[in-house]
C-alpha cells in the first residue's frame, strides 16, 4: 500500500477567499459567507483520493 503525501500529518486548511487568506469563515459577515458559498469550487484532495480507489 502506497503512502499518501501528508498522511498522518496534522495541518490546518488555509483558503484564499475573496482576496485574503482565511483559516475558516466563522467571522465572515453574511455577504462574505454568501460569496464564499457561491464561488466555483475546484477539485481538491478528497476528489483526487476518490479517483484512486
N, C-alpha and C positions, 0 to 999 in steps of 0.2 A: 504494500500500500504506500503510495506516494504521500509525502507531507505537503500540505497546502501552505504557501507562503503566509506568514503571520499567524498560523495556527498556534494556539497556546499563549499568544501574546495579548496582553490587555492594552487596549487603546481606546481613546475617545474619538468618535467621528466628528470631524470639523467640516462644516459645509460652507461654501461661498453662497450666500443668499442675498440677493438684491444689492450686490456690490461690496459686501463686507463679510468677514468670517464670523460664523456663529456655531457654538457647540450644540445649542438647542434653541428652540423657538419659544420657550416658556415666557420670555419677557417681551415678545413682539406684541404690538397692538393689532387690532382686528384687520386693518388694511395690510400690514406686513404678513400676517398669517395667511390671508387670502392670496396674496402674491406668491408666497411660498407654496401653498397648496395647489395653485393653478399652473405653476411653471412646468415646463416639459421635463420629465424625468428621463435620464439616460440610464442604460443598463449599468448595473453595479456588480459587486461581488456575489450577491445572492443569486442573480440571474446566471452568472458565469458558472457557479457551482452546480446549479440545476442542469446546465448543459453537459457537464462532465459525468453525470450519473447515468 
